[in-house]
Amino acid sequence: MPKDPRLSERSIPAPAGGGARRLPPPREEVRVLTPRQVFEHLDRYVIGQRAAKRAVATAAHQHLKRIEQRRLGKPSLLRKSNLLLIGPTGSGKTHIARKLAELLEVPFSVVDATEYTEAGYYGKDVEVMVAELLLKSGHSIDATERGIIFIDEIDKIARRNGSARTGAGSRDIGGEGVQQALLKLLEGREIFVPLNVTQHWNKHDFVQVDTSDILFICAGTFTDLHQVQIDKQVGFGSTGRRMGAARLRVKELIEYGMLAELLGRLPVQVQLEELTPDELYEILTAPPDSLAREYREALALDGVELDFQESALRAVVEFAVEKKLGARALRGILEEVLADVMFEAPEKHGEQVAIDRRYALARLKRVDAAALRES
């Protein structure tokens, strides 16, 4: 029978005639990076969030040590260092996870928790998360088993049974049931993963994948909790607290609707702060892959020199802060500001184009903030 080219050697069954099973290929050596090495890499690309980057760096180091011990066949008490990132929209949760995957040189997949339902209902089963990672790895099982899965919007599958807060009914196919199904993935089990993520379960082939060494990074805004909270004290001497200043406790997350068992499998819980205007400006200019450098390079390919003045970039930052868009919307804002320039660039070969504050403000008046927030 011809071999399925999508599968690695580890997934090939033994011959029907009782012949010897082909030995799996040797696994790649695990490169254990120190927390400081991971932090320094993240610090180059991720602006602000120092505490979060240190926590992620330490968790990544522990994860790599655990994988090394397991692959050497040594007994180890180290458990999985799955992470839970909590922070407002555009604070860098996905960016941190993506840059970590680039450093570790492992497959990386981003999934939305809201797309998954309890087993037996219309929607994706949680095993499809691993199937998407398998697809990203080129169907290499070894690479998949040391990859990273980023589960976004984890707060949207909070338990809603009988909740007066949400008004949901007793059936909660996209909430507690999904959390229960995630437990086996986060803990580490051998599961059957569909090879074709676009077909229904009864139509495609399966392959067995061990999730014990897959690092899961869950993230959510927890909007009802992660917001400006006012102390109960009223009158003279009462104080408020800025978003991100108050640390969320496990008890609050459980009351929000997260299962205690799920939180127990996410031992590293990191809270990200709301980015300041200065940090948003750094995001535009400082990293090696900053947006300002990207657009300068894009126009340089058309023979146009882009002079993006600081005052114009500050106007972009002020707009993002005013509309509470966060770092995620910065690219969309710049696209709006440079729309005419990029359209006309091939016709201006050899010219210099200056973008000042007046030009930026004129373009920003036409920006739909709601559309940028959804992007």
C-alpha positions as CSV (number, residue, x, y, z in Angstrom):
1,M,0.0,0.0,0.0
2,P,1.5,3.4,-0.9
3,K,2.7,5.6,1.9
4,D,0.7,8.7,2.7
5,P,3.3,11.5,2.0
6,R,1.7,13.7,4.7
7,L,2.8,11.3,7.5
8,S,6.2,11.0,9.2
9,E,7.8,7.7,9.7
10,R,6.4,7.4,13.2
11,S,2.8,7.2,11.9
12,I,3.4,4.2,9.5
13,P,1.8,1.0,10.8
14,A,3.6,-2.3,10.8
15,P,3.3,-4.4,7.6
16,A,0.4,-6.8,7.5
17,G,2.6,-9.8,7.1
18,G,4.2,-9.4,10.5
19,G,7.4,-7.8,9.3
20,A,9.4,-5.6,11.5
21,R,8.1,-2.1,12.0
22,R,10.4,0.6,10.6
23,L,12.1,2.4,13.4
24,P,11.2,6.1,13.9
25,P,13.7,8.7,12.9
26,P,16.0,10.1,15.7
27,R,14.4,13.1,17.4
28,E,16.1,16.4,17.1
29,E,18.2,17.5,20.1
30,V,16.5,20.0,22.3
31,R,18.3,23.3,22.7
32,V,17.6,24.5,26.2
33,L,17.8,28.3,26.3
34,T,18.2,30.2,29.6
35,P,15.4,32.5,30.8
36,R,17.7,35.5,30.1
37,Q,18.3,34.4,26.5
38,V,14.5,34.0,25.9
39,F,13.8,37.4,27.6
40,E,16.4,39.2,25.6
41,H,14.9,37.9,22.4
42,L,11.4,38.9,23.4
43,D,12.7,42.2,24.6
44,R,13.9,43.0,21.1
45,Y,10.5,42.6,19.5
46,V,8.0,43.2,22.3
47,I,7.8,46.6,23.8
48,G,6.9,47.0,27.4
49,Q,5.3,44.1,29.4
50,R,8.6,43.4,31.3
51,A,7.0,41.3,34.0
52,A,5.1,39.3,31.4
53,K,8.2,38.7,29.3
54,R,10.2,37.5,32.3
55,A,7.4,35.1,33.3
56,V,7.1,33.7,29.8
57,A,10.9,33.3,29.5
58,T,11.0,31.3,32.8
59,A,8.1,29.1,31.7
60,A,9.7,28.5,28.4
61,H,13.0,27.5,30.1
62,Q,11.2,25.0,32.4
63,H,9.3,23.6,29.4
64,L,12.5,23.0,27.4
65,K,14.1,21.3,30.4
66,R,11.1,19.0,30.8
67,I,11.2,18.1,27.1
68,E,14.9,17.3,27.3
69,Q,14.5,15.1,30.3
70,R,11.6,13.2,28.8
71,R,13.4,12.6,25.5
72,L,16.5,11.4,27.3
73,G,14.2,8.9,29.1
74,K,15.1,10.3,32.5
75,P,12.4,10.4,35.2
76,S,11.4,13.9,36.1
77,L,9.1,15.7,38.4
78,L,8.7,18.7,36.1
79,R,5.2,19.3,35.0
80,K,3.9,21.3,32.0
81,S,4.3,25.1,32.1
82,N,1.2,26.0,30.2
83,L,0.5,29.8,30.4
84,L,-2.6,32.0,30.8
85,L,-2.1,35.5,29.5
86,I,-4.6,38.1,30.8
87,G,-4.7,41.6,29.4
88,P,-6.6,44.2,27.4
89,T,-6.9,44.1,23.6
90,G,-3.8,45.1,21.8
91,S,-1.4,44.6,24.8
92,G,0.8,42.0,23.0
93,K,-0.5,38.6,24.1
94,T,-0.4,37.0,20.6
95,H,2.8,38.8,19.7
96,I,4.7,37.4,22.7
97,A,3.6,33.9,21.9
98,R,4.5,34.2,18.2
99,K,8.0,35.6,18.9
100,L,8.6,32.8,21.4
101,A,7.7,30.2,18.8
102,E,10.1,31.9,16.4
103,L,12.9,31.7,18.9
104,L,12.3,28.1,19.7
105,E,11.9,27.2,16.0
106,V,8.8,25.2,16.6
107,P,5.4,25.1,14.7
108,F,3.0,27.7,16.0
109,S,-0.8,27.8,15.6
110,V,-3.3,30.4,16.7
111,V,-6.9,29.2,17.4
112,D,-10.0,30.9,18.6
113,A,-11.7,29.2,21.6
114,T,-15.1,30.4,20.4
115,E,-15.0,28.1,17.3
116,Y,-15.1,25.0,19.4
117,T,-18.1,23.2,20.9
118,E,-18.8,20.3,23.2
119,A,-18.3,16.9,21.5
120,G,-21.3,15.8,19.5
121,Y,-22.5,19.3,18.5
122,Y,-22.0,21.3,15.3
123,G,-18.6,23.0,15.5
124,K,-15.0,22.1,15.9
125,D,-13.9,19.4,18.4
126,V,-10.8,20.4,20.5
127,E,-8.7,17.8,18.7
128,V,-8.8,20.0,15.6
129,M,-6.5,22.4,17.5
130,V,-3.8,19.8,17.3
131,A,-4.7,19.0,13.7
132,E,-4.1,22.7,12.7
133,L,-0.7,22.5,14.4
134,L,0.0,19.3,12.5
135,L,-0.9,21.1,9.3
136,K,1.5,24.0,10.2
137,S,4.3,21.5,10.8
138,G,4.0,20.0,7.4
139,H,2.4,16.8,8.9
140,S,5.6,16.1,10.9
141,I,4.4,14.4,14.1
142,D,7.8,15.0,15.9
143,A,7.6,18.7,15.1
144,T,3.9,18.9,16.2
145,E,4.6,17.3,19.5
146,R,7.0,20.1,20.5
147,G,5.0,23.0,19.0
148,I,3.0,25.8,20.6
149,I,-0.8,26.3,20.4
150,F,-2.1,29.7,21.2
151,I,-5.8,29.6,22.3
152,D,-7.2,33.1,22.1
153,E,-10.5,34.3,23.6
154,I,-10.3,31.7,26.4
155,D,-12.5,33.9,28.5
156,K,-15.4,33.6,26.0
157,I,-15.9,29.9,27.0
158,A,-16.4,30.7,30.7
159,R,-19.1,28.6,32.3
160,R,-22.6,30.1,31.7
161,N,-24.9,27.5,33.2
162,G,-27.8,29.2,35.0
163,S,-25.9,32.4,35.1
164,A,-27.9,35.5,35.8
165,R,-25.0,37.6,34.5
166,T,-25.3,36.3,30.9
167,G,-28.9,34.9,30.8
168,A,-27.7,31.6,29.3
169,G,-29.8,28.5,29.6
170,S,-28.8,25.2,31.2
171,R,-27.1,23.8,28.0
172,D,-23.7,25.3,27.6
173,I,-22.1,23.5,24.6
174,G,-19.6,26.2,23.9
175,G,-18.5,26.9,27.5
176,E,-18.0,24.4,30.3
177,G,-18.1,21.5,27.9
178,V,-15.2,22.9,25.9
179,Q,-13.2,23.6,29.1
180,Q,-13.7,20.0,30.1
181,A,-12.6,18.8,26.7
182,L,-9.4,20.9,26.9
183,L,-8.3,19.3,30.1
184,K,-6.9,16.2,28.4
185,L,-5.0,18.3,25.9
186,L,-3.4,20.6,28.4
187,E,-2.5,17.8,30.8
188,G,-0.9,15.7,28.0
189,R,-2.5,12.7,26.4
190,E,-2.2,10.6,23.3
191,I,-5.1,11.6,21.1
192,F,-6.4,10.8,17.7
193,V,-6.0,13.8,15.4
194,P,-7.8,14.2,12.1
195,L,-5.5,14.7,9.1
196,N,-7.9,16.8,7.1
197,V,-9.2,19.6,9.3
198,T,-11.8,20.7,6.6
199,Q,-13.9,17.4,6.6
200,H,-16.3,15.9,9.1
201,W,-14.9,13.4,11.6
202,N,-16.4,10.4,9.8
203,K,-14.7,11.2,6.5
204,H,-11.0,11.5,7.2
205,D,-8.1,9.6,8.5
206,F,-6.5,9.9,11.9
207,V,-3.0,9.9,13.4
208,Q,-2.0,9.6,17.0
209,V,-0.3,12.6,18.6
210,D,1.0,12.9,22.2
211,T,0.3,16.4,23.6
212,S,2.5,16.0,26.6
213,D,5.2,18.3,25.1
214,I,3.0,20.7,23.3
215,L,3.1,24.1,25.1
216,F,-0.4,25.7,25.4
217,I,-0.7,29.4,25.8
218,C,-4.2,30.6,26.5
219,A,-5.2,34.3,26.4
220,G,-8.2,36.4,27.2
221,T,-9.2,39.9,28.0
222,F,-11.6,38.9,30.8
223,T,-13.3,42.3,30.1
224,D,-15.7,42.2,33.1
225,L,-12.7,41.7,35.5
226,H,-9.8,43.4,33.7
227,Q,-11.1,47.0,33.7
228,V,-11.0,50.1,35.8
229,Q,-12.3,49.2,39.2
230,I,-13.3,51.7,41.9
231,D,-12.8,50.9,45.5
232,K,-16.0,50.5,47.6
233,Q,-15.0,53.3,49.8
234,V,-17.1,56.4,49.0
235,G,-16.4,60.0,49.8
236,F,-13.3,61.8,50.9
237,G,-10.2,59.6,50.5
238,S,-11.7,57.2,48.1
239,T,-9.3,56.1,45.3
240,G,-9.5,54.3,42.0
241,R,-7.0,52.0,40.3
242,R,-5.8,51.9,36.8
243,M,-6.4,49.0,34.5
244,G,-3.8,46.3,35.1
245,A,-2.8,47.7,38.5
246,A,-4.9,45.2,40.4
247,R,-3.8,41.6,40.1
248,L,-6.6,39.1,39.3
249,R,-6.8,36.2,41.7
250,V,-7.7,32.6,40.9
251,K,-10.9,32.9,43.0
252,E,-12.0,35.8,40.8
253,L,-11.4,33.7,37.6
254,I,-13.4,30.8,39.0
255,E,-16.2,33.1,39.9
256,Y,-16.0,34.5,36.3
257,G,-16.8,30.9,35.1
258,M,-13.4,29.3,34.5
259,L,-13.1,25.7,35.8
260,A,-10.6,25.2,38.7
261,E,-9.3,22.1,36.9
262,L,-8.5,24.2,33.8
263,L,-6.8,26.9,35.8
264,G,-4.8,24.2,37.5
265,R,-3.4,23.1,34.2
266,L,-2.4,26.7,33.4
267,P,0.1,27.2,36.3
268,V,1.8,30.3,34.8
269,Q,-0.7,33.1,34.9
270,V,0.5,36.4,33.6
271,Q,-1.3,39.7,33.6
272,L,-0.3,42.2,30.9
273,E,-0.6,46.0,31.5
274,E,-2.3,48.5,29.2
275,L,0.3,50.0,26.9
276,T,1.2,53.6,27.4
277,P,1.5,56.2,24.6
278,D,5.3,56.1,24.7
279,E,5.3,52.3,24.4
280,L,2.9,52.5,21.4
281,Y,5.3,55.0,19.8
282,E,8.2,52.6,20.4
283,I,6.2,49.8,18.8
284,L,6.0,51.9,15.7
285,T,9.7,52.7,15.6
286,A,12.0,50.6,17.8
287,P,11.8,46.9,17.0
288,P,13.7,45.4,14.1
289,D,10.4,44.6,12.4
290,S,8.7,47.9,13.4
291,L,5.8,49.2,11.3
292,A,7.6,52.4,10.3
293,R,10.6,50.4,9.0
294,E,8.3,48.0,7.1
295,Y,6.5,50.8,5.3
296,R,9.7,52.6,4.4
297,E,11.0,49.4,2.9
298,A,7.8,48.8,1.0
299,L,7.9,52.2,-0.6
300,A,11.7,51.9,-1.2
301,L,11.0,49.0,-3.5
302,D,9.0,51.4,-5.6
303,G,11.9,53.9,-5.6
304,V,10.2,56.2,-3.1
305,E,11.9,57.5,0.0
306,L,9.3,57.8,2.9
307,D,10.0,60.5,5.5
308,F,7.6,59.6,8.3
309,Q,8.0,62.5,10.7
310,E,7.8,61.9,14.5
311,S,4.9,64.3,14.8
312,A,2.8,62.2,12.4
313,L,3.6,59.0,14.3
314,R,2.6,60.7,17.5
315,A,-0.7,61.6,15.9
316,V,-1.2,57.9,15.0
317,V,-0.5,57.0,18.7
318,E,-2.9,59.6,20.0
319,F,-5.6,58.3,17.8
320,A,-5.1,54.7,19.0
321,V,-5.1,55.8,22.6
322,E,-8.2,58.0,22.2
323,K,-10.2,55.2,20.6
324,K,-8.8,52.6,22.9
325,L,-7.6,50.5,20.0
326,G,-4.3,49.2,21.4
327,A,-1.2,48.1,19.4
328,R,-3.2,45.7,17.2
329,A,-4.8,48.5,15.3
330,L,-1.6,50.4,14.6
331,R,-1.1,48.7,11.2
332,G,-4.7,49.5,10.2
333,I,-4.3,53.1,11.2
334,L,-1.1,53.4,9.1
335,E,-2.7,51.8,6.2
336,E,-5.4,54.5,6.2
337,V,-2.8,57.3,6.6
338,L,-0.6,56.0,3.8
339,A,-3.4,54.7,1.5
340,D,-2.9,57.5,-1.2
341,V,0.8,57.4,-0.9
342,M,1.1,53.7,-1.5
343,F,-1.4,53.8,-4.4
344,E,0.7,56.5,-6.2
345,A,4.1,55.2,-5.2
346,P,5.0,53.5,-8.5
347,E,4.3,56.8,-10.3
348,K,6.7,58.7,-8.0
349,H,9.9,56.8,-8.6
350,G,12.9,58.7,-7.3
351,E,10.9,61.1,-5.2
352,Q,10.7,61.7,-1.4
353,V,7.4,61.7,0.3
354,A,7.1,63.4,3.7
355,I,4.2,62.6,6.1
356,D,3.8,65.3,8.7
357,R,1.2,65.7,11.5
358,R,-1.2,67.8,9.5
359,Y,-1.4,65.2,6.7
360,A,-1.8,62.4,9.3
361,L,-4.6,64.2,11.1
362,A,-6.4,64.9,7.9
363,R,-6.4,61.2,7.0
364,L,-7.4,60.1,10.5
365,K,-10.6,62.1,10.4
366,R,-11.8,59.5,7.8
367,V,-10.8,56.5,9.8
368,D,-13.5,54.2,11.1
369,A,-12.4,53.3,14.6
370,A,-15.0,50.5,14.9
371,A,-13.6,48.7,11.9
372,L,-10.0,49.0,13.2
373,R,-11.1,47.6,16.5
374,E,-12.4,44.5,14.8
375,S,-9.3,44.0,12.7
